[in-house]
Amino acid sequence: MLMHFKLAWRNIWRKPRRTLITCSAIVFAVVAAIAMQSINRGSYEAMIERMVSFSTGHLQLQDYRYEDESSLDNAFPIDQTTLELVRSADERIEHVVPRLETFMLAANEEYTRGAILLGIDTDKEHRFNTIRNHLTEGRFFEPDEQAVVLTQGLSSRLQLGVGDTLILIGQGRFGMSASGLFTITGLLEHPIREMNTQAVYMPLKTAQGLLSAENHLTALLISPQRERHTEQVAASIREVFADSELVVFTWPELMPELLELMELDLAGPRFITAILYVVIGFGFLGTVLTMTLERIREFGMLLSIGMSRGRLVGVVFLETFLISCLGVLSGMALAWLILRLADPIRLSGNAALALMDLGFEPVLPMSFALDQFLMQGLYVFFMAMLASLYPLVTIFRLNILDASRK
């Protein structure tokens, strides 16, 4: 086996140009496949991260009735003991963010609009999703201040700005009346387009007092240190609260429609990737055919001097294997370098305007997940090995006399 390896290694560098041409085909295939996958996956990862950070959280602890009836009546009491239980459930938990959410009417002297009121702890919220960075005017409120921060879209609809007074009218827990006047301390450009036209942020304590929900939350958002730990952390928390009325949901369970939309939207890129693989496969097969025809006389000479077909097939297979490994590894390294230098791709013109209208930054972020590099590399490697069957079949069917005349 060692002798076969030495022969294969010497053969592939006996004609460096031939080897480099074959390797280049594999490198191009790997780089193209990884780049397409990285752009698609990066965009979806950014969208998911935005939705998770500003909407559901990676995990959400709530009353078991709240999922079926999102009412303040199904808010749950929170105290230091509960928070400590959550924190101690799994050492991979990084953020625990309290929220109190309900629907209210937001108004000024002339206009009334439906709004989503979010009672938050500003410091914890900012550590979780850097919400202060999205302020466009003014400041965030203090913890006990009778104040709110409006999203840009809602402030435009109500024609209100920093320093104006917002009227909130609604219903608290168990039908209690909830209304009040609040000073607007800041305006916020919300990253989620739908939320930008209806969200109102308020200090958590103030919101609890307004809604007669002292020491109650509608949800406790939990974020693990790594997104891939979501399911394991959820299992740990479920075990801690197994005998209580609190349940844990992961973000895919809370946003199934987003996953369905993504799966539908991925159909196009997957079809394009399949076409890319077909083109790459036939291109590589053409390269292998050319290289095989160039070596027909060589194969005939080796067989004529007594080399067995099985041994020759083994050497040629090892040659293809080594070339494929060199090409795939080089392609993965080159793809990583190109993506790292290009990340993120900044758009301009109409493409940038279209993304900004949808509430996204005009950039295409890249994904550097290890599995996509490995999987795309393996796909191309198997394609290369499949194409290598041609010279192996050719050797078994080769007529020595015909080969000598080539």
N, C-alpha and C positions, 0 to 999 in steps of 0.2 A: 504493500500500500504506500509506503514511504517513497519507493522508487517511482510508482505511478504519479505521486504528487510532484516529485522533482521534475519528471518528464513534462507534466502538464504546465508547471510554472515556467520552465524553459521555453516550451512551445509558444505560450501566449506572449512572451517578450522576444521571440525570434523575429517576429514581424510587428514591431511596435505600432505601426500605422493601423494595421488591421485590428489590433486590440483596442487602440484608442477610439477607432470608429465605432466599434461595438459598444465600448463603455460609454461613449458619448450618447448613443441612442438610449441606453438605460438611464443615464444621468438626466437627460432631458425628460424622459417619461416620469421619473421620480419627482423632479422639481415641479413639473406641470401639475401632476396629481396632487402633491402636497400643497402647492400654492392655491389651487382651486378650493381644496378642502379647508385650508386655513382661513381664507377670506370668508367663505360661507359660515364656517363654524364660529369665527370671531365675531361676525355680525350678530349671530343668534345668541352667543354668550353675553355680548354687551346688552342686548335687548332684555334677556332674562335677568341679568344683574340689576338693570334699571327697574324692572317690574318688581323684583324681589325686594330691593332696597327701599323703594318708595311705596310699595303696596302691601304685599303679604308677609315679607320676611322669608327666610329659608324654611323656618319652622314657625308654627303659630300655636300657642296654648290658649284655649278658650273653653267656655262652658259647652257641654255636649249638645245643648239645645240651640246654641247660637248659629250653627251651620244651617239649620233648617229655618230658623226665624231670627234674622239679624236685627234684633231689637235690644234696646237698653235694658229691658226686663230680664234679658238673658246675660247681662254682664255678670262677672264673677268678682268676689271680694279678693283683694290682694293685700298681703302684709309681708313683713320682713321674713317670716318663717317660710312662706311660699317661695319668695325670691331665693332664699338660701337653698331650698330643696331643688329648685331648678338649676342653680349654679353648681350644686354638688352632684347633680345627676350624671354629668359627663365632663371630664377635664378638657374636652375639645371645644366646649362652648366658649365663644369669644364675646358676643354681645347679647344682652337681654334688654329689650326696649319696650316700655309700656305704652299702650295707646288706648284712647277712648274715642270711639268713632260713632257718629250718628248723622242723620239727615236733618237739616234745618232750613228755614227761609232766611236769606240774607237780603237786607233792604237798606235803602236810604229814603229820603223824603219823597222820591218819585218812582223808583223802580224796586221790584222785588224779584229775586232769582232763587232757585233751588241751590243749595250748597251742601257740601260734605264737611262737617265740623270734625277736626282732628285735634284731640287733646294730647299734647306730647310733652315729654321731658326734653327740652332743647339740647342739653349737653349730651345725653345718651343718644338722641336722634342724630346729632351731628357726628358723633363718633362712629355711628353705624353707616350713615349715607352722605356725610358732609353737606347737610342741608343748608348750612349758612353760606356755603359757596354759591348758592343759587339766588341769593338776594340780589335784586337789581336796584333797590332803593330803600333807604331807611335802615332799620336794625331789627333784630329779634327781641322779643319781649323778655322781661325778667320772670322768674318762676311764679311769683304771686301777683303779677300785674294784671289789671283788667284791660287787656289789650289783645289784639289779633294781628296776624300777618296774612295778607291776602295774596292769592295768585294773580298774575298779571291779567289773565283772561277774565277772571271774575271782576277785578277792579275796573277793567275797561267797560264791562257790561253794566256795572253799577255807577260808573263815572265817579269813582272814589280814589283818593290818593293818600299818601302818608300824612298823618295829622287829622284826617277826617274821622267821622264817627260812623261805625257800622251797627246796624240794628239786626239782632238775631232773634228769631221767633221760632219756637218749636215745642216739643214735648219731652219731658224727662222720664225718669223711671216711674213705672206704674201710673202713667197718666198725669204726672205732675206738670204744671205749667213751667215753661222754661223760656225766658226772654230777657234781653238786656241790651245795654249800649256799651260798645267797646271801641277804644281808640285804635286806629290802624297805625302800627309802628313801622311796618315795612311791607314791601312788595316782593313777590317771589316768582321767578320763572320756573315753573314746575317741569321736570324732565319728561313726565308723562302727559301727553297732549290732552287726554280726556280730563285729567285732574287739574290742568292749568285753567280750566274755565269754571271750576266749581269748588275748589278746596279752600278752606279757611283753617288756619292753624291757631291754636290757643294754648296757653299754659295748662298743663294737666290738672293742677289743683283748681284753677279757675273753671275749667270745663266740668270737673266733677261737682263743683258747687253749683254751677248753672243748671246741670242736668239732674240734680238730686241723686248723684251717684258717688257720694264720698267713699273713697278707698275702694272703688270698683274700676275694672277695666273691661273693655270688650275683647281685647286681645293682648297677649304678651308675645312679642316677636323675638325669636331666638335665632342667632346666627352662629354656625360652627366656624372654626378656624379655616377649614377647607370645605368647599362646596361638596366634594366627594364624600364627606363625612355625614351628610345630611341624614341619610337613612339610619346609620348607626346611632347618631345622637337622638333621633326620634324614638328609636327602640328603647334607649336608656331612660328617656323622660317618661315614656308610656309605662315602663315598669315602676317608676317612682309614684306615678299618679294613677295606678291601676284601680285603686279602691275609692277614687274620688269622682266628682262630677266633671272633672277637667279632662279634655282630650287634646291630643296633639295631631296637627295636620302638617304635611310637607307641602312645599310650594306646588309640586305637580298635582297634588290632590285639590288644592285651592284654585288652581288655574288650569283645569283640563282643556278649556277652549283654546288657550294659548299654545299648548302642546299640539293640539289637533291642527291649528292654523300653521304651525311650524312644519309639521309633517307634510301638510298639503303643499306648502311653499317650497319644501325641499325636493319635491318631485322633479321640478325643472333642473336644478343643479345636479341631481343624481343622474338624470337622463343625459345631460351634457358630459358628466364624468364617464358614463358608460361609453358614449361616442368617443371620448378622448382615449379610453382604454383600447377600443377597437382600432382606432387610427395608430396608436402607439404599438399595439400588438402586430399589426400588419407591417408597420415600418420596421420593427425589430426583426420580424420574420424575413423581410426582404434583405436585411443586412446579413442574417444568418445564411440565407440561400446563396448570396454572393460569395461569402467567405467559404462555404462548403464547396462550391464549384471550383474555387481557386485551389482547393486542397485535394481534389479528386486524384490527381497524379501522385501526390504525396501518400495518400491512403493506399493506393495500389502498390506503390513501392514497398511500404512497410509490410503489407500482407504478403507480397511476393518473397520477401527475405525471411519469412517464417513467423512474423508476429501474429498471434491469434486474434480473431475478430473480437472476442470478448475483452481481451486486454486493450486493444485499440479503442473499443467503445468506452471502456473505463477511463482511459486517458483523455479522450475527447470530452466525456462527461465532466471530468474534473476541470478541464479547461473552461468549459462553459460555466461551471459552478464558480470558479475563481473570478472569472470576468463579471459574472452577475453580482457576486458579493462586492467586488470593487466598485462596480457601477452604482449599486444600490446605496452602499455606505457613502460614497462620494456625493451622490445625489441628495441624500438626507442632510449631509453636512452643508452642501451648497444651498439647499432650500432653506435651512435654518438661517444661514448667513444673509441670504437675500431678504427673507421675511423680517429679520431683525433690523436690517438697514432700512427697509421700506415701511416698517410699522410706526404709526398708522399711515395709511394712504389718505391724504387730504384731498377732498374733492373741491371742485370749483364750478362756476357756471350754473347751468340749469339743474345738473345732478345735485349740487350742493343745496340749491334752493328747494328742490323737491324733498330732500331729507329734512331740512330745517322746517318746512311746512308740516311735516309729520311729527315734529318734536324731537328729532334726533340731531346730534352733531354731524356736520358734513365730513365725516371721516369713516374709513373702513378699517376697523381694528383687526389685527391678526390673532389667531389662536396658536398657542405654542404647546398644546396638549401633547404629551409624549405618545399617546396611543395612536394619534392620527399619523405621526411620522412613521411609527412602526407598521401600522396597517397598510398605508399606501406603499411603503417600501416592500412589504411582503407581497402585496398584490402584483407589483411590477416584477419582483423576483420570480414569482411563480409563472408569470407570463413569459419571462425570459427562459426559464427552465422548460416550459412547454414548447417554445420555439426550438429549443435545443434538441428536441426529439428528432427533428429532420435529419441532421448529420448522423445521428445514431442509426436511424433506419437506413440511411444511405450506405453506411458501412456494412451493415448486415446483408444488403442486397447488391453490393458492389461486385462487378465482374472484373477480376484482376487484369485480364487481357485488354478489356475495353478501357480500363483506367490508365494503362500504360501508354495508350495512344493519345491521351488528352494533352 
